[in-house]
């Protein structure tokens, strides 16, 4: 599963500048989280083990104060993480927090983010 699928490539037709950011995220997730599958839908690309543990999506409406182009990286954890990088954290269900982070370049897919995704992966396989 090293090559991007046609669906993944098409997902970035309207914002091709974010494809390198996604490619870096995808490569890191597949290396670090064994058995991960990828599902492309109209609004997001999901990374899943038994359950979805991380998602990537593009902006679908303008948010004041946010850049015009970014990759929204989301991940689910058992607790809320505090970081200036996290633009939103919502307790979707008791004990399940969905965090959202804006990635503007491949450099934003760094160890801190990947550690959170590792934690989300571990959380998803123990649910």
LOMINU-865799 format. One line per field, with one value per atom (N, C-alpha, C): residue number from 1; residue in one letter; atom name; x, z, y. Coordinates in steps of 0.2 Angstrom, whole numbers. Each point is the difference from the previous one (the first is absolute). Layout:
N
num = NUM,...;
residuo = A,...;
atomo = CA,...;
east = X,...;
up = Z,...;
north = Y,...;
This chain:
127
num = 1,1,1,2,2,2,3,3,3,4,4,4,5,5,5,6,6,6,7,7,7,8,8,8,9,9,9,10,10,10,11,11,11,12,12,12,13,13,13,14,14,14,15,15,15,16,16,16,17,17,17,18,18,18,19,19,19,20,20,20,21,21,21,22,22,22,23,23,23,24,24,24,25,25,25,26,26,26,27,27,27,28,28,28,29,29,29,30,30,30,31,31,31,32,32,32,33,33,33,34,34,34,35,35,35,36,36,36,37,37,37,38,38,38,39,39,39,40,40,40,41,41,41,42,42,42,43,43,43,44,44,44,45,45,45,46,46,46,47,47,47,48,48,48,49,49,49,50,50,50,51,51,51,52,52,52,53,53,53,54,54,54,55,55,55,56,56,56,57,57,57,58,58,58,59,59,59,60,60,60,61,61,61,62,62,62,63,63,63,64,64,64,65,65,65,66,66,66,67,67,67,68,68,68,69,69,69,70,70,70,71,71,71,72,72,72,73,73,73,74,74,74,75,75,75,76,76,76,77,77,77,78,78,78,79,79,79,80,80,80,81,81,81,82,82,82,83,83,83,84,84,84,85,85,85,86,86,86,87,87,87,88,88,88,89,89,89,90,90,90,91,91,91,92,92,92,93,93,93,94,94,94,95,95,95,96,96,96,97,97,97,98,98,98,99,99,99,100,100,100,101,101,101,102,102,102,103,103,103,104,104,104,105,105,105,106,106,106,107,107,107,108,108,108,109,109,109,110,110,110,111,111,111,112,112,112,113,113,113,114,114,114,115,115,115,116,116,116,117,117,117,118,118,118,119,119,119,120,120,120,121,121,121,122,122,122,123,123,123,124,124,124,125,125,125,126,126,126,127,127,127;
residuo = X,X,X,X,X,X,X,X,X,X,X,X,X,X,X,X,X,X,X,X,X,X,X,X,X,X,X,X,X,X,X,X,X,X,X,X,X,X,X,X,X,X,X,X,X,X,X,X,X,X,X,X,X,X,X,X,X,X,X,X,X,X,X,X,X,X,X,X,X,X,X,X,X,X,X,X,X,X,X,X,X,X,X,X,X,X,X,X,X,X,X,X,X,X,X,X,X,X,X,X,X,X,X,X,X,X,X,X,X,X,X,X,X,X,X,X,X,X,X,X,X,X,X,X,X,X,X,X,X,X,X,X,X,X,X,X,X,X,X,X,X,X,X,X,X,X,X,X,X,X,X,X,X,X,X,X,X,X,X,X,X,X,X,X,X,X,X,X,X,X,X,X,X,X,X,X,X,X,X,X,X,X,X,X,X,X,X,X,X,X,X,X,X,X,X,X,X,X,X,X,X,X,X,X,X,X,X,X,X,X,X,X,X,X,X,X,X,X,X,X,X,X,X,X,X,X,X,X,X,X,X,X,X,X,X,X,X,X,X,X,X,X,X,X,X,X,X,X,X,X,X,X,X,X,X,X,X,X,X,X,X,X,X,X,X,X,X,X,X,X,X,X,X,X,X,X,X,X,X,X,X,X,X,X,X,X,X,X,X,X,X,X,X,X,X,X,X,X,X,X,X,X,X,X,X,X,X,X,X,X,X,X,X,X,X,X,X,X,X,X,X,X,X,X,X,X,X,X,X,X,X,X,X,X,X,X,X,X,X,X,X,X,X,X,X,X,X,X,X,X,X,X,X,X,X,X,X,X,X,X,X,X,X,X,X,X,X,X,X,X,X,X,X,X,X,X,X,X,X,X,X;
atomo = N,CA,C,N,CA,C,N,CA,C,N,CA,C,N,CA,C,N,CA,C,N,CA,C,N,CA,C,N,CA,C,N,CA,C,N,CA,C,N,CA,C,N,CA,C,N,CA,C,N,CA,C,N,CA,C,N,CA,C,N,CA,C,N,CA,C,N,CA,C,N,CA,C,N,CA,C,N,CA,C,N,CA,C,N,CA,C,N,CA,C,N,CA,C,N,CA,C,N,CA,C,N,CA,C,N,CA,C,N,CA,C,N,CA,C,N,CA,C,N,CA,C,N,CA,C,N,CA,C,N,CA,C,N,CA,C,N,CA,C,N,CA,C,N,CA,C,N,CA,C,N,CA,C,N,CA,C,N,CA,C,N,CA,C,N,CA,C,N,CA,C,N,CA,C,N,CA,C,N,CA,C,N,CA,C,N,CA,C,N,CA,C,N,CA,C,N,CA,C,N,CA,C,N,CA,C,N,CA,C,N,CA,C,N,CA,C,N,CA,C,N,CA,C,N,CA,C,N,CA,C,N,CA,C,N,CA,C,N,CA,C,N,CA,C,N,CA,C,N,CA,C,N,CA,C,N,CA,C,N,CA,C,N,CA,C,N,CA,C,N,CA,C,N,CA,C,N,CA,C,N,CA,C,N,CA,C,N,CA,C,N,CA,C,N,CA,C,N,CA,C,N,CA,C,N,CA,C,N,CA,C,N,CA,C,N,CA,C,N,CA,C,N,CA,C,N,CA,C,N,CA,C,N,CA,C,N,CA,C,N,CA,C,N,CA,C,N,CA,C,N,CA,C,N,CA,C,N,CA,C,N,CA,C,N,CA,C,N,CA,C,N,CA,C,N,CA,C,N,CA,C,N,CA,C,N,CA,C,N,CA,C,N,CA,C,N,CA,C,N,CA,C,N,CA,C,N,CA,C,N,CA,C,N,CA,C,N,CA,C,N,CA,C,N,CA,C,N,CA,C,N,CA,C,N,CA,C,N,CA,C,N,CA,C;
east = 4,-4,4,6,4,-2,-3,-2,-7,-1,-7,-5,-6,-5,-3,-3,-4,-4,-4,-5,4,6,4,2,3,2,-6,-5,-6,-3,1,-2,3,6,4,0,-5,-1,-1,-4,-1,5,4,6,6,3,6,6,0,6,0,-5,-1,2,1,2,6,6,6,-1,-4,-1,-4,-5,-3,4,4,5,5,2,5,-4,-6,-4,-2,-2,-2,6,6,6,2,0,1,-5,-6,-5,1,1,0,7,5,6,-1,-3,-1,-6,-5,-6,-2,3,-1,-7,-2,-6,-5,2,-4,-3,-7,-3,-2,-1,-2,-6,-5,-6,-1,-1,-1,-8,-3,-7,0,-5,-1,3,0,2,7,2,6,3,6,4,1,-2,0,5,4,5,-4,0,-3,3,0,2,-7,-2,-7,-5,2,-4,4,-3,4,4,6,4,3,0,2,-3,-1,-3,4,-1,3,-6,0,-5,2,-3,1,-5,1,-5,-6,-6,-6,-3,2,-3,6,-1,5,-1,6,-1,5,-3,3,7,5,6,4,-3,4,2,6,2,-5,1,-5,2,6,2,3,-2,3,-3,3,-2,-2,-7,-2,1,4,2,-4,-4,-4,2,0,1,-4,-1,-4,4,-1,3,-4,2,-4,0,4,0,2,-2,2,7,3,7,0,4,1,6,-1,6,-2,4,-2,-1,3,-1,-7,-4,-6,-5,-4,-4,-7,-2,-6,1,-4,0,-7,-4,-7,-1,-3,-2,-6,1,-5,-5,4,-4,4,-3,4,6,6,6,3,-3,3,0,6,2,2,-3,2,4,6,5,1,0,1,6,4,7,0,3,1,7,1,7,0,5,1,6,4,6,2,4,2,4,3,4,-5,-6,-5,-2,2,-1,6,1,6,-1,5,0,-6,-1,-6,-6,-2,-6,-1,6,0,0,2,-1,-7,-4,-7,-3,2,-4,2,6,2,-5,-1,-4,-7,-3,-6,-1,5,0,0,4,-1,-7,-2,-7,-5,0,-5,0,6,0,-1,-1,-2,-7,-4,-7,-4;
up = 0,0,0,-4,0,-5,-5,-5,2,-2,1,-5,3,-5,-4,-5,-4,4,4,5,4,3,4,-4,-6,-5,-2,-1,-2,5,7,5,1,-3,0,-6,-5,-6,1,5,1,4,3,4,0,-6,-1,4,3,4,7,2,6,-1,-6,-2,4,-1,4,7,3,7,2,-4,1,-1,-5,-2,6,3,6,6,1,5,-1,-6,-2,1,-2,0,7,5,7,3,-1,3,-2,-6,-2,2,1,3,8,3,8,2,-4,3,-5,2,-4,-1,-6,-1,-2,0,-2,-7,0,-7,-1,-6,-2,-4,2,-4,-2,-6,-3,-1,3,-1,-3,-1,-3,4,7,4,4,0,4,-2,2,-1,7,1,7,1,5,2,5,-1,5,2,6,2,0,6,1,-1,3,-1,-3,-2,-2,6,-2,6,-3,-6,-3,-6,-2,-6,-3,-7,-3,-5,1,-4,-3,-5,-2,2,0,2,-5,3,-4,1,5,0,4,-1,2,8,4,7,2,3,1,4,-2,3,-2,-4,-3,-7,-2,-7,-5,-6,-5,-2,0,-1,5,2,6,-1,3,1,8,1,7,2,5,2,7,0,6,3,7,3,6,2,6,6,6,6,6,5,6,4,-1,4,-4,2,-3,0,-5,-1,0,4,-1,-4,-5,-4,-4,-1,-5,-7,-2,-7,-1,6,-1,0,-6,-1,3,1,3,3,6,3,2,-1,1,3,6,3,-4,-5,-4,4,4,4,7,6,6,-1,2,-1,-7,-4,-7,-3,0,-3,-7,-4,-7,0,-2,-1,-7,-2,-6,-1,-5,0,-8,-1,-7,-2,-5,-3,-7,0,-6,-4,2,-4,3,-4,2,7,1,7,6,-1,5,2,-4,2,4,6,4,6,4,5,5,2,4,-2,-7,-3,0,-3,-1,7,5,7,2,-1,1,-4,-7,-4,2,3,2,6,5,5,-2,-5,-3,-2,-4,-3,6,5,6,3,1,3,-4,-7,-4,0,1,0,7,5,7,2,-5,1,0;
north = -6,6,6,0,6,5,-2,5,3,6,4,-3,-1,-3,6,-2,5,5,-3,4,5,-3,5,6,-1,5,5,-3,4,4,-2,4,7,0,6,4,-1,3,8,2,7,3,-3,3,-4,-1,-4,2,6,2,-4,-3,-4,-7,-2,-7,-2,4,-2,-1,4,0,-7,-1,-7,-6,1,-6,-1,5,-1,-3,3,-3,-8,-1,-7,-5,2,-4,-1,5,-1,-4,1,-4,-8,-1,-7,-3,4,-3,-2,5,-1,-4,0,-4,-6,-6,-6,-1,-3,-2,5,7,5,0,1,0,8,1,7,0,5,0,8,1,6,1,6,1,7,3,7,5,0,5,-1,-7,-1,-7,0,-6,-3,-6,-3,-5,0,-6,-4,-6,-4,-7,-2,-7,-4,-1,-3,6,6,6,5,6,6,3,1,4,6,2,6,1,7,2,6,1,5,3,7,3,7,2,7,5,6,5,0,0,0,7,4,7,4,6,5,1,-1,1,6,5,7,-2,3,-1,-6,-4,-6,1,-3,1,-3,2,-2,-7,-2,-7,-4,-5,-5,-7,-4,-7,0,-2,0,-8,0,-7,-1,-5,-1,-7,-1,-6,-1,-6,-1,-3,3,-2,-1,-3,-1,6,5,6,6,6,6,2,1,2,8,3,7,2,4,2,6,5,6,-3,-6,-2,-3,-2,-3,6,0,6,-2,-6,-2,-7,-1,-6,-1,-5,-1,-7,-1,-6,-3,-4,-2,-5,-4,-5,0,-2,0,-4,3,-3,-1,4,0,7,2,7,0,4,1,7,-1,6,2,6,3,4,-1,4,2,6,2,-1,-4,-1,4,4,4,-2,-4,-3,-7,-3,-7,1,5,1,0,1,0,-7,-5,-7,-2,2,-1,-5,-1,-5,1,7,1,-2,2,-3,-7,-3,-7,-4,3,-4,0,6,0,-5,-1,-5,-7,-1,-6,-2,5,-1,-1,3,-1,-7,-2,-7,-5,1,-5,0,6,1,-3,0,-3,-8,-3,-7,-3,4,-2,1,4,1,-6;
